[in-house]
């Protein structure tokens, strides 16, 4: 019964159609990529298919508009199965951030369920961790700037707005995407199921495993602290978790 309810509630917003975020997607051409994260029995280099990614994370204003169209995701109406204590708890109202928050700042204190529902309503999805890492490897001119030690140090921050890419006016990377290394971290579609051959999603217990981060893994490059920190954080979170520096952006697969 709970599994049926989960599917119905997550899929229901999809009929709402595209939102005002449509113009905010940027195309990311695919290609071979050596991830900093290596899982058991996977090759160091993986092929990333072309996809589109939102140029900026979803804002408070955009999420408020989503709630207006899908009020079942308001903090005072969200079903208990998708609820969490901190969900939008910093907003002044159940359906609006209030004057104390910047409407254009990334929305935070949103759990994975709500982030996934927002993207579905936008005829999109959350990016996989590999897609996020692929896009985040670019600087303003290079699609893979990870060989530049000085650039990589920019990824190592303590989650405060002092981080170089956190400023609203920070330049876009080579794909036209902003803020991937700022103070705001982001949910991924597979945040806690980054499994390789041990991934049994789709079997009878697949729903439970989707939120289980147990996996044999290592790092191709432990020095890539920005990616390592995000991977460790996301893989340790349950889907109902909310954090003050954790937001999201949506992605779309390309034909």
Protein Blocks (a to p, Z undefined) as FASTA:
>chain_A
ZZmmmmmmmmmmmmnopafklmmpccddedddddfbdcehiafbdcdddddddfbdcdfk
lmmmmmmmmmmlpfklgcfklgcfkgoklpmbfkbgbjmbcfkbccehiafklmmmmmmm
nopadddfklmmmmmmpcfkbcblklpmklmmmmpcghiakbmklpmklccdfkopahkl
mmbdcddfklmlcccklpcghiamlmmmmmccbdcdddfblmlmmlmmmmmmmmmpcfkb
ccfkbccddddddZZ
